Amino acid sequence: MASGSSKAPSQRQLRVGELVRHALTEVLARETLNDPALDGQLISVSEVRMSPDLKIATCFISPLGGRKKNGKGDSNPQAVIKALAKNAKFIRGRAVPHLKQMKYMPNFRFVEDTSFDNFARIDELLRSDKVRQDTGSGEA
């Protein structure tokens, strides 16, 4: 069994998670966050999972592009997540107008979305010579 809750999310959790994802995307696209780690950063919000009581929103994010001049070249996803966590209250306040229908405003938790890395790994495996041999042998 996977770690965390063993129950699938309810329809309500899924619906609210999608509303929060849209609101968060809007805030991150339109607002200026005064944090050097977020300057010039495009941030994708791929999913928001709500707790059963709808008071905690776990936001899965991926920094897109946005080269940083920190000597490392690419942006550091952990630095972006840390900066978002530091600005979570500000972001939460800016999301309020988008989520007026909610009884309680959820607290945001930010987590790196690694699903794109998993997809790339699977794609790489499927394109490997060993898999090609297996699939090619059935055709002859």
N, C-alpha and C positions, 0 to 999 in steps of 0.2 A: 504494500500500500504506500502511496506517495505521502511525503511529509505534509503537514498542514491539515486542513479540514478534508474529511473523506467524502462529504456531501458535495454534490454539484451545486453551483450557484442557482438561486431561484430566479424566476423570470423578472422579479422586481429588482434583484441585485444586478442582473444583466442590463436591464433598461436604464437604471440609475447610473450604472457604470458608463454606459454609452453617453448619457447626458453630461456627465462629469468630464468625459474625454473630450467631447466637443467644446465645452466651456473652457477647459484647460488649454486646448489647442488655440482657441480664440485669444485667451489671455497671453499666452507665450508668443503668439504672432503679432499682437498689437501693442503690448506693453513693453516699456524699456526697464529692464532690471539693472540696477547699478551694481554690477558685479563683473570684475575683469574676466572671470572664467566663462561668462556667458556672452561677452562681446563678440558680435559677428557669428554667433552660433545659431544654426537652424536646428530645432529640436523636434523630433517626431514622437508623438504620443501614440503608441501602437495599441495599448489596452489599458483599461482602468478596472481593477477588481475591487468591488465593494465588500466590506465586512457584512455579516448578517444583520447587524443593527444599523447599517448604512452610515456609520459615523467615521469610518476610516476608508480612505480611497488609496489603494496601492497603485501607483501610476508607473507603467512600464515605458521608459523613454530610451530613445537612441539619438545621440548627436549626429547630425548630418553635415558633412563638409565642414566649412568654417575653419580653415587653417589657423593655428595659433602660432604666435611668435614667442614660444617659450623654450626654443632650442630642441624641442622634441618633434616638430613637424605637425603631426596630426593632433587633434584635440584629445584630451584625456576624458573618457566617459565618466570615470570616478570623480574627477574634478567638477564636471558639469552636474552630476548628481548631488555632490556636496554643496555646490552653489545653489541649486534649486531647493535643497533641504533648508539651507540658511534663509532663503527668501520665501519659504512655504507660507508664512502668515500673510505676507504681502500678496502673494499669488491667490491665496484663499480669499482675501478681501476683494480682490479684483474679479473673482469668479462669482461673487454673490449676485450681481445683477443678472447673470446668465442662468442662475439656478434659484430663482425666486420661489418656485413651486415646492422646494424642499423644506421640510420642517426644521431640520438641523443641517448646518453646513459641515461637510466632512473635513477631517484633517487629511492633508495630503502627505503621502510617503512616496518617495521616488526611488525606483529600482531600475538598474540597467536592463534593457531588453536584449537578451542574447539569442532570441529565436532566429534572427537573420544569420548569425554565425552558425547555428545548427543547420539551417537550410543550406548554407554554403558547404558545410562539411558533408552533408548527405549528397549534394550535387557532385562534389569532388569524388566521393566514393562510387557513385553511379557511373562516372566517366573514367574510372580507373581501368587499367589494362586487364586486371583480373576479372572484373565484372564484364568487360567487353568480350573476353574469351568465353565466359559462361553463356552470355546471350548470343554470341556469334556462332557457337557450336551447335545450337539448336536449329539454325537456319539451313545448314548445309546438308 
